[in-house]
Amino acid sequence: MARLATISPVLVTTALIAWTTLVYRLTTYGSWEAYPAVLALPLMLICHGSLIVTKKPRYWFAVYALGHLLVFIPIWFYSLALISKDSL
Protein backbone atom coordinates (compact mmCIF):
# COMPACT_ATOMS: atom_id res chain seq x y z
CA MET A 1 0.00 0.00 0.00
CA ALA A 2 2.90 2.35 0.70
CA ARG A 3 4.23 1.83 -2.82
CA LEU A 4 0.82 2.73 -4.28
CA ALA A 5 0.83 5.99 -2.30
CA THR A 6 4.32 6.76 -3.58
CA ILE A 7 3.38 6.34 -7.23
CA SER A 8 -0.08 7.95 -6.96
CA PRO A 9 1.05 11.26 -8.57
CA VAL A 10 2.37 9.31 -11.56
CA LEU A 11 -0.93 7.44 -11.74
CA VAL A 12 -2.76 10.79 -11.88
CA THR A 13 -0.52 11.82 -14.79
CA THR A 14 -1.14 8.51 -16.54
CA ALA A 15 -4.89 8.90 -16.06
CA LEU A 16 -4.70 12.42 -17.52
CA ILE A 17 -2.86 11.17 -20.60
CA ALA A 18 -5.33 8.30 -21.02
CA TRP A 19 -8.32 10.64 -20.62
CA THR A 20 -6.90 13.07 -23.16
CA THR A 21 -6.23 10.27 -25.63
CA LEU A 22 -9.77 8.94 -25.29
CA VAL A 23 -11.74 12.18 -25.56
CA TYR A 24 -9.83 14.84 -27.49
CA ARG A 25 -11.22 13.81 -30.89
CA LEU A 26 -14.81 13.88 -29.62
CA THR A 27 -14.81 17.21 -27.81
CA THR A 28 -15.89 20.66 -28.90
CA TYR A 29 -15.03 24.09 -27.59
CA GLY A 30 -16.37 24.45 -24.04
CA SER A 31 -17.30 20.80 -23.54
CA TRP A 32 -17.47 19.18 -20.10
CA GLU A 33 -14.65 16.74 -20.86
CA ALA A 34 -12.08 19.38 -19.86
CA TYR A 35 -13.19 19.36 -16.20
CA PRO A 36 -11.51 16.07 -15.24
CA ALA A 37 -8.31 17.36 -16.82
CA VAL A 38 -8.56 20.59 -14.83
CA LEU A 39 -8.96 18.56 -11.62
CA ALA A 40 -5.77 16.60 -12.32
CA LEU A 41 -3.50 19.43 -11.11
CA PRO A 42 -5.05 19.90 -7.65
CA LEU A 43 -5.29 16.14 -7.20
CA MET A 44 -1.65 15.70 -8.11
CA LEU A 45 -0.62 18.53 -5.75
CA ILE A 46 -2.60 16.92 -2.91
CA CYS A 47 -0.88 13.58 -3.58
CA HIS A 48 2.57 15.16 -3.49
CA GLY A 49 1.73 17.25 -0.42
CA SER A 50 0.53 14.23 1.50
CA LEU A 51 3.70 12.33 0.56
CA ILE A 52 5.92 15.17 1.76
CA VAL A 53 4.02 15.49 5.05
CA THR A 54 3.61 11.81 5.90
CA LYS A 55 6.73 10.08 4.52
CA LYS A 56 10.34 10.28 5.57
CA PRO A 57 12.88 11.49 4.39
CA ARG A 58 10.94 14.55 3.28
CA TYR A 59 13.76 15.95 1.16
CA TRP A 60 13.56 13.15 -1.41
CA PHE A 61 9.78 13.41 -1.67
CA ALA A 62 10.13 17.17 -2.24
CA VAL A 63 12.68 16.51 -5.01
CA TYR A 64 10.30 13.90 -6.46
CA ALA A 65 7.47 16.46 -6.39
CA LEU A 66 9.56 19.14 -8.09
CA GLY A 67 10.77 16.79 -10.81
CA HIS A 68 7.28 15.47 -11.43
CA LEU A 69 5.87 19.00 -11.61
CA LEU A 70 8.44 19.91 -14.25
CA VAL A 71 7.16 17.03 -16.38
CA PHE A 72 3.47 17.34 -15.45
CA ILE A 73 2.83 21.03 -16.15
CA PRO A 74 3.58 20.92 -19.93
CA ILE A 75 1.56 17.69 -20.25
CA TRP A 76 -1.31 19.30 -18.36
CA PHE A 77 -1.36 22.44 -20.54
CA TYR A 78 -1.16 20.39 -23.73
CA SER A 79 -3.99 18.13 -22.56
CA LEU A 80 -6.18 21.11 -21.72
CA ALA A 81 -5.48 22.66 -25.12
CA LEU A 82 -6.31 19.43 -26.93
CA ILE A 83 -9.49 18.72 -25.00
CA SER A 84 -10.93 22.22 -24.87
CA LYS A 85 -9.93 23.09 -28.47
CA ASP A 86 -8.54 26.34 -27.11
CA SER A 87 -5.03 27.61 -27.69
CA LEU A 88 -3.11 28.68 -24.62
C-alpha positions as CSV (number, residue, x, y, z in Angstrom):
1,M,0.0,0.0,0.0
2,A,2.9,2.4,0.7
3,R,4.2,1.8,-2.8
4,L,0.8,2.7,-4.3
5,A,0.8,6.0,-2.3
6,T,4.3,6.8,-3.6
7,I,3.4,6.3,-7.2
8,S,-0.1,7.9,-7.0
9,P,1.0,11.3,-8.6
10,V,2.4,9.3,-11.6
11,L,-0.9,7.4,-11.7
12,V,-2.8,10.8,-11.9
13,T,-0.5,11.8,-14.8
14,T,-1.1,8.5,-16.5
15,A,-4.9,8.9,-16.1
16,L,-4.7,12.4,-17.5
17,I,-2.9,11.2,-20.6
18,A,-5.3,8.3,-21.0
19,W,-8.3,10.6,-20.6
20,T,-6.9,13.1,-23.2
21,T,-6.2,10.3,-25.6
22,L,-9.8,8.9,-25.3
23,V,-11.7,12.2,-25.6
24,Y,-9.8,14.8,-27.5
25,R,-11.2,13.8,-30.9
26,L,-14.8,13.9,-29.6
27,T,-14.8,17.2,-27.8
28,T,-15.9,20.7,-28.9
29,Y,-15.0,24.1,-27.6
30,G,-16.4,24.4,-24.0
31,S,-17.3,20.8,-23.5
32,W,-17.5,19.2,-20.1
33,E,-14.6,16.7,-20.9
34,A,-12.1,19.4,-19.9
35,Y,-13.2,19.4,-16.2
36,P,-11.5,16.1,-15.2
37,A,-8.3,17.4,-16.8
38,V,-8.6,20.6,-14.8
39,L,-9.0,18.6,-11.6
40,A,-5.8,16.6,-12.3
41,L,-3.5,19.4,-11.1
42,P,-5.1,19.9,-7.6
43,L,-5.3,16.1,-7.2
44,M,-1.6,15.7,-8.1
45,L,-0.6,18.5,-5.7
46,I,-2.6,16.9,-2.9
47,C,-0.9,13.6,-3.6
48,H,2.6,15.2,-3.5
49,G,1.7,17.2,-0.4
50,S,0.5,14.2,1.5
51,L,3.7,12.3,0.6
52,I,5.9,15.2,1.8
53,V,4.0,15.5,5.0
54,T,3.6,11.8,5.9
55,K,6.7,10.1,4.5
56,K,10.3,10.3,5.6
57,P,12.9,11.5,4.4
58,R,10.9,14.6,3.3
59,Y,13.8,15.9,1.2
60,W,13.6,13.2,-1.4
61,F,9.8,13.4,-1.7
62,A,10.1,17.2,-2.2
63,V,12.7,16.5,-5.0
64,Y,10.3,13.9,-6.5
65,A,7.5,16.5,-6.4
66,L,9.6,19.1,-8.1
67,G,10.8,16.8,-10.8
68,H,7.3,15.5,-11.4
69,L,5.9,19.0,-11.6
70,L,8.4,19.9,-14.2
71,V,7.2,17.0,-16.4
72,F,3.5,17.3,-15.5
73,I,2.8,21.0,-16.2
74,P,3.6,20.9,-19.9
75,I,1.6,17.7,-20.3
76,W,-1.3,19.3,-18.4
77,F,-1.4,22.4,-20.5
78,Y,-1.2,20.4,-23.7
79,S,-4.0,18.1,-22.6
80,L,-6.2,21.1,-21.7
81,A,-5.5,22.7,-25.1
82,L,-6.3,19.4,-26.9
83,I,-9.5,18.7,-25.0
84,S,-10.9,22.2,-24.9
85,K,-9.9,23.1,-28.5
86,D,-8.5,26.3,-27.1
87,S,-5.0,27.6,-27.7
88,L,-3.1,28.7,-24.6
